[in-house]
Amino acid sequence: MTSKFTELAIDCADPRGLARFWCAVLGYEVLEEEDGFVAIGSPLVPEGKDRPGPVPPALTFARVPEGKTVKNRLHIDVNPTDRDQDEEVRRLLGLGARRADVGQGEHSWVVLTDPEGNEFCVLAGRHP
């Protein structure tokens, strides 16, 4: 028996604001919301215990008192689906992302941060 990757939990200061940002990035929708907690997921694939195979993971945002202080040890990679990498980077910057330099050098991906400073990469040619 194996496990299925279904959720990535993200600590943050503003769960609702960060959830709105990632919904716009990924085309997700809010699945659950309560005080200090928001879960988002793909509207295209319903989750369920009996659903076999891969499922786009949900993202959960939980309010915590401490702020981010160091580079992420884990980050999200996104791939544009209907535009090239440069166009997608411009779109994400317009949503509130910022460019980041984490010492990556010259690579085919672009490192950005979400509104709370969490790094993520926009890939150019790698698709699942």
Accessible surface in RSA format (square Angstrom, percent):
REM  Atomic radii and reference values for relative SASA: ProtOr
REM  Chains: A
REM  Algorithm: Lee & Richards
REM  Probe-radius: 1.40
REM  Slices: 20
REM RES _ NUM      All-atoms   Total-Side   Main-Chain    Non-polar    All polar
REM                ABS   REL    ABS   REL    ABS   REL    ABS   REL    ABS   REL
RES MET A   1   237.73 123.1 154.68 102.4  83.05 197.7 139.95 119.0  97.78 129.5
RES THR A   2   127.74  90.9 100.96 102.4  26.78  63.8  80.30 107.9  47.43  71.7
RES SER A   3   115.31  97.4  80.12 106.9  35.19  81.1  46.25  98.5  69.06  96.7
RES LYS A   4    77.32  37.7  53.26  32.7  24.06  57.3  55.66  50.1  21.67  23.1
RES PHE A   5   126.50  63.3 108.75  67.4  17.75  46.2 115.33  69.9  11.17  32.0
RES THR A   6    53.04  37.7  46.93  47.6   6.11  14.6  21.46  28.8  31.59  47.8
RES GLU A   7    92.60  53.2  75.14  56.8  17.46  41.6  12.20  23.6  80.39  65.6
RES LEU A   8    31.03  17.3  30.23  21.6   0.80   2.0  31.03  21.8   0.00   0.0
RES ALA A   9    76.66  70.5  51.85  80.0  24.82  56.5  51.91  73.1  24.75  65.6
RES ILE A  10    24.89  14.2  21.05  15.7   3.84   9.3  24.07  17.3   0.81   2.2
RES ASP A  11    88.51  62.0  71.17  70.8  17.34  41.0  17.14  40.3  71.37  71.2
RES CYS A  12     5.20   3.9   0.00   0.0   5.20  12.2   5.20  13.2   0.00   0.0
RES ALA A  13    69.15  63.6  55.24  85.2  13.91  31.7  56.64  79.8  12.52  33.2
RES ASP A  14    69.33  48.6  68.27  67.9   1.06   2.5  26.07  61.4  43.26  43.1
RES PRO A  15     2.21   1.6   2.21   2.0   0.00   0.0   2.21   1.8   0.00   0.0
RES ARG A  16   143.47  60.2 142.47  72.6   0.99   2.4  44.98  61.5  98.49  59.7
RES GLY A  17    15.48  19.1   0.00   N/A  15.48  19.1   9.43  25.9   6.05  13.5
RES LEU A  18     2.72   1.5   0.58   0.4   2.15   5.4   0.77   0.5   1.95   5.2
RES ALA A  19     1.49   1.4   1.49   2.3   0.00   0.0   1.49   2.1   0.00   0.0
RES ARG A  20   147.53  61.9 139.83  71.3   7.70  18.3  72.48  99.1  75.05  45.5
RES PHE A  21    10.83   5.4   3.68   2.3   7.15  18.6  10.21   6.2   0.62   1.8
RES TRP A  22     3.47   1.4   3.47   1.7   0.00   0.0   3.33   1.8   0.14   0.2
RES CYS A  23    20.35  15.4  17.53  19.6   2.81   6.6  14.86  37.6   5.49   5.9
RES ALA A  24    44.22  40.7  24.39  37.6  19.84  45.1  36.28  51.1   7.95  21.0
RES VAL A  25    13.07   8.6   0.67   0.6  12.40  29.9   0.67   0.6  12.40  33.6
RES LEU A  26    59.90  33.4  32.25  23.1  27.65  69.5  37.43  26.3  22.47  60.5
RES GLY A  27    50.04  61.7   0.00   N/A  50.04  61.7  36.78 100.9  13.26  29.7
RES TYR A  28    32.35  15.1  19.83  11.3  12.52  32.6   9.99   7.5  22.36  27.6
RES GLU A  29    85.40  49.0  81.73  61.8   3.67   8.7  28.39  54.9  57.01  46.5
RES VAL A  30    75.59  49.7  51.22  46.4  24.36  58.7  51.22  44.5  24.36  66.1
RES LEU A  31    98.50  54.9  62.22  44.5  36.28  91.2  66.36  46.6  32.14  86.5
RES GLU A  32    87.94  50.5  80.45  60.9   7.49  17.8  32.63  63.1  55.31  45.2
RES GLU A  33    78.27  44.9  46.28  35.0  31.99  76.2  20.18  39.0  58.09  47.4
RES GLU A  34   106.97  61.4  92.65  70.1  14.31  34.1  35.65  69.0  71.32  58.2
RES ASP A  35   142.81 100.0 107.49 107.0  35.31  83.5  46.39 109.2  96.42  96.2
RES GLY A  36    16.65  20.5   0.00   N/A  16.65  20.5   6.76  18.5   9.89  22.2
RES PHE A  37    53.82  26.9  53.51  33.1   0.31   0.8  53.51  32.4   0.31   0.9
RES VAL A  38     3.75   2.5   3.75   3.4   0.00   0.0   3.75   3.3   0.00   0.0
RES ALA A  39     8.55   7.9   8.55  13.2   0.00   0.0   8.55  12.0   0.00   0.0
RES ILE A  40     0.00   0.0   0.00   0.0   0.00   0.0   0.00   0.0   0.00   0.0
RES GLY A  41     2.87   3.5   0.00   N/A   2.87   3.5   2.87   7.9   0.00   0.0
RES SER A  42    21.06  17.8  10.06  13.4  11.00  25.3   4.07   8.7  16.98  23.8
RES PRO A  43    67.34  49.1  35.99  32.8  31.35 114.0  39.64  32.7  27.70 172.2
RES LEU A  44   153.33  85.4 127.06  90.9  26.27  66.0 130.29  91.5  23.03  62.0
RES VAL A  45    35.15  23.1  27.86  25.2   7.29  17.6  28.49  24.8   6.66  18.1
RES PRO A  46   108.08  78.8  94.83  86.4  13.25  48.2 106.26  87.7   1.82  11.3
RES GLU A  47    98.15  56.3  64.99  49.2  33.15  78.9  59.02 114.2  39.13  31.9
RES GLY A  48    30.04  37.0   0.00   N/A  30.04  37.0  29.89  82.0   0.15   0.3
RES LYS A  49   205.62 100.3 165.71 101.7  39.91  95.0 116.46 104.8  89.16  95.0
RES ASP A  50   138.71  97.2 112.54 112.0  26.17  61.9  43.87 103.2  94.84  94.6
RES ARG A  51    77.87  32.7  69.44  35.4   8.43  20.1  28.48  38.9  49.39  29.9
RES PRO A  52   113.89  83.0  96.21  87.7  17.69  64.3 107.38  88.7   6.52  40.5
RES GLY A  53    40.96  50.5   0.00   N/A  40.96  50.5  30.14  82.7  10.82  24.2
RES PRO A  54   123.31  89.9 109.99 100.3  13.32  48.4 117.69  97.2   5.62  34.9
RES VAL A  55    12.61   8.3   4.46   4.0   8.15  19.6   5.42   4.7   7.19  19.5
RES PRO A  56    51.83  37.8  38.79  35.4  13.05  47.4  44.96  37.1   6.88  42.7
RES PRO A  57    39.83  29.0  39.53  36.0   0.30   1.1  39.53  32.6   0.30   1.9
RES ALA A  58    17.48  16.1  16.68  25.7   0.80   1.8  16.80  23.7   0.68   1.8
RES LEU A  59     7.16   4.0   7.16   5.1   0.00   0.0   7.16   5.0   0.00   0.0
RES THR A  60     6.17   4.4   6.17   6.3   0.00   0.0   2.22   3.0   3.95   6.0
RES PHE A  61     0.00   0.0   0.00   0.0   0.00   0.0   0.00   0.0   0.00   0.0
RES ALA A  62    35.71  32.8  35.58  54.9   0.13   0.3  35.58  50.1   0.13   0.3
RES ARG A  63   128.56  54.0 106.62  54.3  21.95  52.3  46.93  64.1  81.63  49.5
RES VAL A  64    30.55  20.1  24.98  22.6   5.57  13.4  25.84  22.4   4.71  12.8
RES PRO A  65   137.82 100.4  94.80  86.4  43.02 156.4 106.57  88.0  31.25 194.2
RES GLU A  66   112.46  64.6  96.22  72.8  16.24  38.7  65.68 127.0  46.78  38.2
RES GLY A  67    57.09  70.4   0.00   N/A  57.09  70.4  37.93 104.1  19.16  42.9
RES LYS A  68    86.58  42.2  42.35  26.0  44.24 105.3  40.34  36.3  46.24  49.3
RES THR A  69   124.59  88.6  85.41  86.6  39.17  93.4  71.71  96.3  52.88  79.9
RES VAL A  70   110.40  72.6  99.66  90.2  10.74  25.9 108.30  94.1   2.10   5.7
RES LYS A  71   115.05  56.1 101.11  62.0  13.94  33.2  65.36  58.8  49.69  52.9
RES ASN A  72    28.24  19.5  17.35  16.8  10.88  26.2  12.93  31.1  15.30  14.8
RES ARG A  73   237.12  99.6 198.00 100.9  39.12  93.1  81.40 111.2 155.72  94.4
RES LEU A  74   121.65  67.7 109.89  78.6  11.75  29.5 112.37  78.9   9.28  25.0
RES HIS A  75    83.17  45.5  58.62  40.7  24.55  62.8  45.66  47.1  37.51  43.6
RES ILE A  76    31.54  17.9  26.76  19.9   4.78  11.5  31.05  22.4   0.49   1.3
RES ASP A  77    64.05  44.9  39.50  39.3  24.55  58.1  13.23  31.1  50.82  50.7
RES VAL A  78    12.48   8.2   8.82   8.0   3.66   8.8  12.48  10.8   0.00   0.0
RES ASN A  79    38.83  26.8  22.43  21.7  16.41  39.5   8.66  20.8  30.18  29.2
RES PRO A  80    14.59  10.6   4.29   3.9  10.30  37.4   7.39   6.1   7.20  44.8
RES THR A  81   134.40  95.6  93.35  94.6  41.05  97.8  76.51 102.8  57.90  87.5
RES ASP A  82   108.66  76.1  70.79  70.5  37.86  89.5  43.05 101.3  65.61  65.4
RES ARG A  83    91.55  38.4  67.03  34.2  24.52  58.4  17.78  24.3  73.77  44.7
RES ASP A  84    85.34  59.8  73.81  73.5  11.53  27.3  43.83 103.2  41.51  41.4
RES GLN A  85    31.21  17.5  26.97  19.7   4.23  10.1   8.32  17.7  22.88  17.4
RES ASP A  86    88.80  62.2  85.59  85.2   3.21   7.6  14.62  34.4  74.17  74.0
RES GLU A  87    77.13  44.3  72.66  55.0   4.48  10.7  16.71  32.3  60.43  49.3
RES GLU A  88     9.73   5.6   9.73   7.4   0.00   0.0   0.45   0.9   9.29   7.6
RES VAL A  89     3.05   2.0   3.05   2.8   0.00   0.0   3.05   2.7   0.00   0.0
RES ARG A  90   146.94  61.7 136.76  69.7  10.19  24.3  68.38  93.5  78.56  47.6
RES ARG A  91    71.98  30.2  59.03  30.1  12.94  30.8  45.32  61.9  26.66  16.2
RES LEU A  92     0.00   0.0   0.00   0.0   0.00   0.0   0.00   0.0   0.00   0.0
RES LEU A  93    57.03  31.8  42.66  30.5  14.37  36.1  43.07  30.3  13.96  37.6
RES GLY A  94    71.72  88.4   0.00   N/A  71.72  88.4  37.56 103.1  34.16  76.5
RES LEU A  95    68.15  38.0  43.14  30.9  25.01  62.9  47.43  33.3  20.72  55.8
RES GLY A  96    31.99  39.4   0.00   N/A  31.99  39.4  27.70  76.0   4.28   9.6
RES ALA A  97     5.76   5.3   0.00   0.0   5.76  13.1   0.00   0.0   5.76  15.3
RES ARG A  98   118.91  49.9 116.88  59.6   2.03   4.8  64.87  88.7  54.04  32.8
RES ARG A  99   154.49  64.9 129.84  66.2  24.65  58.7  61.48  84.0  93.00  56.4
RES ALA A 100    21.02  19.3   7.10  11.0  13.92  31.7  15.05  21.2   5.97  15.8
RES ASP A 101   124.73  87.4  91.31  90.9  33.42  79.0  37.40  88.0  87.34  87.1
RES VAL A 102    50.33  33.1  21.33  19.3  28.99  69.9  31.09  27.0  19.23  52.2
RES GLY A 103    69.33  85.5   0.00   N/A  69.33  85.5  35.93  98.6  33.40  74.8
RES GLN A 104    43.68  24.4  29.85  21.8  13.82  32.9  18.95  40.3  24.73  18.8
RES GLY A 105    57.20  70.5   0.00   N/A  57.20  70.5  40.48 111.1  16.71  37.4
RES GLU A 106   172.16  98.8 146.50 110.8  25.66  61.1  66.47 128.6 105.69  86.3
RES HIS A 107   102.88  56.2  68.24  47.4  34.64  88.6  47.54  49.0  55.34  64.4
RES SER A 108    77.06  65.1  58.07  77.5  18.99  43.8  47.35 100.8  29.71  41.6
RES TRP A 109    83.62  33.6  75.37  36.5   8.25  19.4  70.19  37.4  13.43  21.8
RES VAL A 110    32.82  21.6  29.76  26.9   3.05   7.4  32.82  28.5   0.00   0.0
RES VAL A 111     6.32   4.2   3.77   3.4   2.55   6.1   3.77   3.3   2.55   6.9
RES LEU A 112     0.00   0.0   0.00   0.0   0.00   0.0   0.00   0.0   0.00   0.0
RES THR A 113    14.73  10.5  14.73  14.9   0.00   0.0  13.10  17.6   1.62   2.5
RES ASP A 114     0.68   0.5   0.68   0.7   0.00   0.0   0.00   0.0   0.68   0.7
RES PRO A 115    56.98  41.5  38.09  34.7  18.89  68.7  38.09  31.4  18.89 117.4
RES GLU A 116    50.78  29.2  30.13  22.8  20.65  49.2  28.04  54.2  22.74  18.6
RES GLY A 117    17.43  21.5   0.00   N/A  17.43  21.5  14.39  39.5   3.05   6.8
RES ASN A 118    25.24  17.4  25.13  24.3   0.10   0.3   9.75  23.5  15.49  15.0
RES GLU A 119    21.22  12.2  18.37  13.9   2.84   6.8   7.06  13.7  14.16  11.6
RES PHE A 120     0.45   0.2   0.37   0.2   0.08   0.2   0.45   0.3   0.00   0.0
RES CYS A 121    10.26   7.8  10.26  11.4   0.00   0.0   0.16   0.4  10.09  10.9
RES VAL A 122     0.00   0.0   0.00   0.0   0.00   0.0   0.00   0.0   0.00   0.0
RES LEU A 123    12.21   6.8  12.10   8.7   0.11   0.3  12.19   8.6   0.02   0.1
RES ALA A 124    47.64  43.8  23.53  36.3  24.11  54.8  23.77  33.5  23.87  63.2
RES GLY A 125    60.91  75.1   0.00   N/A  60.91  75.1  32.55  89.3  28.36  63.5
RES ARG A 126   153.74  64.6 146.60  74.7   7.14  17.0  75.01 102.5  78.74  47.7
RES HIS A 127   110.91  60.6  84.02  58.4  26.90  68.8  58.93  60.7  51.98  60.5
RES PRO A 128   166.81 121.6  92.68  84.5  74.13 269.5 133.71 110.4  33.10 205.7
END  Absolute sums over single chains surface
CHAIN  1 A     8370.3       6153.1       2217.3       4722.0       3648.3
END  Absolute sums over all chains
TOTAL          8370.3       6153.1       2217.3       4722.0       3648.3
